Amino acid sequence: MFRLQGSKVLAVDMTGDAVKAKNGSMVAYDGQMAFKKLSGGGEGIRGMVTRRITGEQMTVMEVRGQGTCWFADRASEINLVSLQGDKLYVESSNLLATDSGLRTGTSFTGVRGASQGNGLFTTTVEGHGQAAIMSDGPAVVLRVSPQYPLSVDPGAYVAHQGNLRQSFQSGVTFRTFMGEGGGEAFQIRFEGDGLVYVQPSERNTVAGDV
């Protein structure tokens, strides 16, 4: 159902089913479509309350019908992720669309979310289906294995999946080594077995300097 046209446009072929997408991201459609704005990232009242408390912003619309919809957002690069009952953790600003077989929720992440101004929670996507995530520049997918843990700059982090544990290392970031850091800083460390998606352009946040 999900396919890319180029690297910056998502095409979704629909046969009466529904897709949830970032509000305002649809750029064109053909056929017969119905649109509905969803509250709380599509998670109902509980999701709306959770996101309001945590400060994470996520406005979602549901598109249902027959035909094809095309989605894009600020010329961001788009990556397709197939889930087979597993869970994807993704920053809400990087989630473009999910198909009807997937559920979205929120998960506690700790200090990383707070440092980026997104609250203490990140968005979760789970079930069987496809999700489209965005990155500022082509995303790189890095494998984490028990023998090879991974450290990531918080501003470059997009998403992760698999059996991974997160921890936070304070006192150093990549910018500190280049003499550009200041104040208390940290990295995200991933251990276990899974995949981490990173983008080549850091967000404009205080992730490196707290």
Disulfide bonds with the S-S distance in Angstrom:
none
